[in-house]
Amino acid sequence: MATNHRGLLAVQLVRSCLATGLVTATAFAQCGLQWLPGDGVPGANERIYVNVPWDPDGAGPLPEVVVLGGWFMIIGGIAANHVAIYDPTPGR
């Protein structure tokens, strides 16, 4: 009796598709059609080469900040063109 290899392969393919869920009913999205705000991307999208402390008003009341420089274009989810200022003061 000759073995039908194509038939066996077809049956195995259908079984594996059903087992892995590749053949399913239509799935519906759980989200609406509008974009929702997220948390952004932590850190920078490229390298930071320089971080320098800087007091913008010298001996004035403003606290010291950190100036960052590098190849990044986004840092902390905010657009920045290779330069950013980070204020480590809580709540600012």
CORHUJO-V453883 format. One record per residue. N is the residue number from 0. PHI is phi in whole degrees, 0 to 359 (999 if undefined). OMEGA is omega in radians with two decimals (NA if undefined). Layout:
# CORHUJO-V453883
n=[N/N]
phi=[PHI/PHI]
omega=[OMEGA/OMEGA]
This chain:
# CORHUJO-V453883
n=[0/1/2/3/4/5/6/7/8/9/10/11/12/13/14/15/16/17/18/19/20/21/22/23/24/25/26/27/28/29/30/31/32/33/34/35/36/37/38/39/40/41/42/43/44/45/46/47/48/49/50/51/52/53/54/55/56/57/58/59/60/61/62/63/64/65/66/67/68/69/70/71/72/73/74/75/76/77/78/79/80/81/82/83/84/85/86/87/88/89/90/91]
phi=[999/279/269/268/294/296/296/294/296/296/295/296/296/297/299/291/294/293/291/269/83/288/252/225/285/298/259/251/289/265/259/283/264/254/284/248/293/237/275/81/255/288/81/247/277/215/286/254/257/224/224/231/289/210/258/296/238/63/274/290/282/288/283/292/242/244/263/246/222/172/270/288/241/225/217/61/80/243/295/213/263/74/223/215/243/247/257/283/293/300/82/242]
omega=[-3.10/-3.14/3.12/-3.08/-3.14/3.13/3.11/3.11/3.12/3.12/3.13/3.12/3.13/3.12/-3.11/3.09/3.11/-3.11/-3.11/3.10/3.13/3.09/-3.09/3.04/3.14/3.12/-3.14/-3.14/3.13/-3.08/3.07/-3.09/-3.14/3.07/3.10/3.13/3.11/-3.12/-3.09/-3.13/3.12/3.11/-3.10/-3.13/3.07/-3.05/3.00/-3.10/-3.05/2.93/-3.02/3.03/-3.10/3.07/-3.01/3.13/3.09/-3.12/-3.12/-3.03/-3.11/3.14/3.09/3.08/3.09/3.09/-3.11/3.09/3.14/-3.10/-3.06/3.03/3.09/3.10/-3.10/3.14/-3.11/3.11/3.13/-3.09/3.07/3.13/3.11/3.07/3.09/3.09/-3.08/3.13/3.13/3.10/3.13/NA]
